[in-house]
């Protein structure tokens, strides 16, 4: 299955490529630093979902990913 990257993901990949990463390496960095959730994150998200429902869970995951994208953009823009 191929992941459809968001516009910010594409920006991050381009920034990393400008810093010398090949596209595959840039995607790996994105996967590890944005999309991979720790066990602690998963527990918190599932707990949140039990209280607020699946829709809230999906919204929370999207917010977490967006914050991580912004942090990675900021880190690599300097």
DRENPA-3360 file (N, C-alpha, C; in nm, 2 decimals, always signed):
BEGIN
1 = XXXXXXXX = +0.08/-0.12/+0.00/+0.00/+0.00/+0.00/+0.09/+0.12/+0.00 ~ +0.06/+0.22/-0.09/+0.13/+0.34/-0.10/+0.06/+0.45/-0.02 ~ +0.14/+0.52/+0.06/+0.09/+0.63/+0.14/+0.08/+0.75/+0.06 ~ -0.03/+0.82/+0.07/-0.05/+0.95/+0.00/+0.00/+1.06/+0.09 ~ +0.11/+1.13/+0.05/+0.17/+1.23/+0.14/+0.10/+1.36/+0.12 ~ +0.09/+1.43/+0.24/+0.02/+1.56/+0.24/+0.12/+1.66/+0.18 ~ +0.07/+1.78/+0.16/+0.15/+1.89/+0.11/+0.27/+1.92/+0.20 ~ +0.24/+1.92/+0.33/+0.35/+1.95/+0.42/+0.46/+1.83/+0.42;
9 = XXXXXXXX = +0.41/+1.71/+0.40/+0.50/+1.60/+0.38/+0.59/+1.62/+0.26 ~ +0.53/+1.67/+0.16/+0.61/+1.69/+0.03/+0.72/+1.80/+0.06 ~ +0.68/+1.91/+0.14/+0.77/+2.01/+0.17/+0.89/+1.96/+0.26 ~ +0.85/+1.87/+0.35/+0.96/+1.81/+0.44/+1.05/+1.73/+0.35 ~ +1.00/+1.65/+0.26/+1.08/+1.57/+0.17/+1.17/+1.65/+0.09 ~ +1.12/+1.76/+0.04/+1.20/+1.85/-0.04/+1.31/+1.92/+0.04 ~ +1.28/+1.96/+0.16/+1.38/+2.02/+0.25/+1.49/+1.92/+0.28 ~ +1.45/+1.80/+0.31/+1.55/+1.70/+0.34/+1.64/+1.66/+0.22;
17 = XXXXXXXX = +1.58/+1.66/+0.10/+1.66/+1.64/-0.02/+1.76/+1.75/-0.05 ~ +1.72/+1.88/-0.01/+1.81/+1.99/-0.03/+1.93/+1.98/+0.07 ~ +1.90/+1.90/+0.18/+2.01/+1.88/+0.28/+2.09/+1.76/+0.25 ~ +2.07/+1.69/+0.13/+2.15/+1.58/+0.09/+2.09/+1.44/+0.10 ~ +1.97/+1.43/+0.15/+1.90/+1.30/+0.16/+1.85/+1.26/+0.03 ~ +1.85/+1.13/+0.00/+1.78/+1.09/-0.12/+1.64/+1.07/-0.08 ~ +1.55/+1.06/-0.18/+1.41/+1.06/-0.16/+1.37/+0.95/-0.06 ~ +1.42/+0.83/-0.08/+1.39/+0.72/+0.01/+1.43/+0.74/+0.15;
25 = XXXXXXXX = +1.54/+0.80/+0.17/+1.59/+0.84/+0.31/+1.50/+0.94/+0.37 ~ +1.46/+1.04/+0.29/+1.37/+1.15/+0.34/+1.23/+1.09/+0.38 ~ +1.18/+1.00/+0.30/+1.06/+0.93/+0.34/+1.07/+0.85/+0.46 ~ +1.18/+0.79/+0.48/+1.21/+0.71/+0.60/+1.21/+0.80/+0.73 ~ +1.28/+0.92/+0.71/+1.28/+1.01/+0.82/+1.14/+1.06/+0.86 ~ +1.06/+1.09/+0.75/+0.92/+1.13/+0.77/+0.84/+1.02/+0.84 ~ +0.86/+0.90/+0.80/+0.79/+0.79/+0.86/+0.82/+0.77/+1.01 ~ +0.95/+0.78/+1.04/+1.00/+0.76/+1.18/+0.96/+0.87/+1.27;
33 = XXXXXXXX = +0.97/+1.00/+1.22/+0.96/+1.11/+1.31/+0.81/+1.17/+1.31 ~ +0.73/+1.13/+1.21/+0.60/+1.19/+1.21/+0.49/+1.08/+1.23 ~ +0.50/+0.97/+1.15/+0.40/+0.87/+1.15/+0.41/+0.76/+1.25 ~ +0.53/+0.73/+1.30/+0.54/+0.62/+1.40/+0.50/+0.67/+1.54 ~ +0.40/+0.60/+1.59/+0.35/+0.64/+1.73/+0.41/+0.54/+1.83 ~ +0.45/+0.60/+1.94/+0.51/+0.51/+2.05/+0.40/+0.44/+2.12 ~ +0.44/+0.34/+2.19/+0.34/+0.26/+2.27/+0.26/+0.35/+2.36 ~ +0.33/+0.44/+2.42/+0.27/+0.54/+2.52/+0.16/+0.62/+2.44;
41 = XXXXXXXX = +0.20/+0.67/+2.32/+0.10/+0.75/+2.24/-0.02/+0.67/+2.21 ~ +0.00/+0.54/+2.17/-0.12/+0.45/+2.14/-0.21/+0.43/+2.26 ~ -0.15/+0.41/+2.37/-0.23/+0.39/+2.50/-0.31/+0.52/+2.52 ~ -0.25/+0.63/+2.51/-0.32/+0.76/+2.54/-0.43/+0.78/+2.44 ~ -0.41/+0.75/+2.31/-0.51/+0.77/+2.21/-0.62/+0.68/+2.23 ~ -0.60/+0.55/+2.26/-0.70/+0.45/+2.28/-0.79/+0.49/+2.40 ~ -0.72/+0.54/+2.51/-0.80/+0.59/+2.63/-0.89/+0.71/+2.59 ~ -0.83/+0.80/+2.51/-0.91/+0.91/+2.46/-1.03/+0.87/+2.38;
49 = XXXXXXXX = -1.01/+0.77/+2.30/-1.12/+0.72/+2.21/-1.23/+0.65/+2.30 ~ -1.19/+0.59/+2.41/-1.29/+0.52/+2.49/-1.38/+0.63/+2.55 ~ -1.33/+0.74/+2.58/-1.41/+0.85/+2.64/-1.49/+0.94/+2.54 ~ -1.42/+0.96/+2.42/-1.48/+1.06/+2.33/-1.52/+1.00/+2.20 ~ -1.49/+0.87/+2.17/-1.54/+0.81/+2.05/-1.43/+0.80/+1.94 ~ -1.46/+0.72/+1.84/-1.37/+0.70/+1.72/-1.34/+0.83/+1.64 ~ -1.45/+0.91/+1.62/-1.43/+1.03/+1.55/-1.33/+1.12/+1.62 ~ -1.34/+1.13/+1.75/-1.24/+1.21/+1.82/-1.10/+1.15/+1.82;
57 = XXXXXXXX = -1.10/+1.02/+1.82/-0.97/+0.95/+1.81/-0.90/+0.99/+1.68 ~ -0.97/+0.98/+1.57/-0.91/+1.02/+1.44/-0.87/+1.16/+1.43 ~ -0.95/+1.25/+1.49/-0.91/+1.39/+1.49/-0.79/+1.41/+1.57 ~ -0.78/+1.35/+1.69/-0.66/+1.36/+1.77/-0.53/+1.31/+1.70 ~ -0.54/+1.20/+1.63/-0.43/+1.15/+1.55/-0.39/+1.25/+1.44 ~ -0.49/+1.30/+1.37/-0.45/+1.41/+1.27/-0.38/+1.52/+1.33 ~ -0.43/+1.57/+1.45/-0.37/+1.68/+1.52/-0.22/+1.65/+1.56 ~ -0.20/+1.53/+1.61/-0.07/+1.49/+1.65/+0.03/+1.49/+1.53;
65 = XXXXXXXX = -0.02/+1.43/+1.42/+0.06/+1.42/+1.30/+0.09/+1.56/+1.25 ~ -0.01/+1.65/+1.25/+0.01/+1.79/+1.21/+0.12/+1.86/+1.29 ~ +0.11/+1.84/+1.42/+0.21/+1.91/+1.51/+0.35/+1.85/+1.49 ~ +0.36/+1.72/+1.46/+0.49/+1.66/+1.43/+0.54/+1.71/+1.30 ~ +0.46/+1.73/+1.20/+0.50/+1.78/+1.07/+0.55/+1.93/+1.09 ~ +0.48/+2.01/+1.16/+0.52/+2.15/+1.19/+0.66/+2.15/+1.26 ~ +0.68/+2.06/+1.36/+0.80/+2.06/+1.43/+0.92/+2.02/+1.34 ~ +0.89/+1.92/+1.25/+1.00/+1.87/+1.16/+1.03/+1.98/+1.06;
73 = XXXXXX = +0.93/+2.05/+1.01/+0.95/+2.16/+0.92/+1.04/+2.27/+0.98 ~ +1.00/+2.30/+1.10/+1.07/+2.41/+1.17/+1.22/+2.36/+1.20 ~ +1.24/+2.24/+1.24/+1.37/+2.19/+1.27/+1.46/+2.19/+1.14 ~ +1.40/+2.16/+1.03/+1.48/+2.14/+0.91/+1.49/+2.27/+0.82 ~ +1.41/+2.37/+0.86/+1.41/+2.50/+0.79/+1.53/+2.58/+0.83 ~ +1.59/+2.56/+0.94/+1.70/+2.64/+0.99/+1.83/+2.60/+0.93;
% end
